[in-house]
């Protein structure tokens, strides 16, 4: 266990223990790709949106 100013902030696990906790659970990618498919109407609306930024961006 890792603490910061006396407050518990993290727990360190071995890779084996972490893998055991994650076993059988979907990854974030699985969750994102497993969502509902876009129907044609929604896909067309996304494609038709304005491509210009809504505000000036300076890098």
Secondary structure, 3 states (H helix, E strand, C coil): CEEECCEEEECCCCHHHHHHHHCCCCCHHHHHHCCCCCCHHHHHHHHHCCCCCCCCCCC
